[in-house]
Amino acid sequence: PGHYVFRIKSSNSDGVWNEKPHVIAIDILPPFWKQNWFVAIMLLAGVGFLMTAVILMQQQRYRRRMRRIEIQRRLQKERERISRDLHDNVGTQLSLISNNIEWIIQPQRKLPVDMQAEKLLSVSDNAKEVITTLRDTIWALNKEEIPLDELSDKLKSFVSRQLRTVEGISVAFDERLDHAVMLGPSEALNLFRICQEGVTNALKYSRGTEIRVAITARPGGGYEISIADNGTGFVVDDVNPESYGLANMHYRAAECGADLLIDAIPGKGTSIRILKK
């Protein structure tokens, strides 16, 4: 690229040369990537790219930091909920243990031997419940997220322990966990408590021979958990809606953002469903 001048002198047949040569000016332009306007644009684009990269990196760091803060905030909130639940449950059980021990040590009246044995048995049962409650709470507190399939495994373990003391009834599990569903500690513990209550009631009061537990994971983080028995059932409208067990199950479901549906038909069994879309 550059400026060039092409000069031509010629002569005729007599050998006479012209005095002034013929001049041809030639300008060859550089390719566009070597021109000043392109270099300037590329410099500006490079500076803009660097600035954009720096801004995006800062935004990404900020989002990560805010995400960590949000996770910590949610985790702290979950732990506070679990702590309140632990205080209510364990506090009540320890109070019962303390009262029964005081009755044995300093009875207001002389207790028969069989009543003393009954109170000691109550102390033992309450102590076992405290230990179980603490284990379940620690299981939830130690994790930031709990997969739905892990909750299912824990529920199966609980049912297996309960069946050791019950005869004439079987429990079948149906797991459909094709989608990954993650639960917060508080949500997992609330679901486990609802299932505990449902299974325990079915084992103690249904007089049935079979309990079916179905756990289904749905796309988008939803799930459905159902506990159904083939027992005697009951009339739902006859149950006091303010009863502690039923009210507590509804409260826990609401804490999870889920719906709790109870269907019962006298003579045909009871079904409890937890639905979250």
PyMOL commands that set and color helices and strands:
alter all, ss='L'
color gray80, all
select helices_A, chain A and resi 32-34+36-105+113-141+148-163+185-205+219-221+236-238+244-255
alter helices_A, ss='H'
color red, helices_A
select strands_A, chain A and resi 2-8+22-28+146-147+170-176+182-183+210-217+223-229+259-265+269-276
alter strands_A, ss='S'
color yellow, strands_A
deselect
rebuild
show_as cartoon
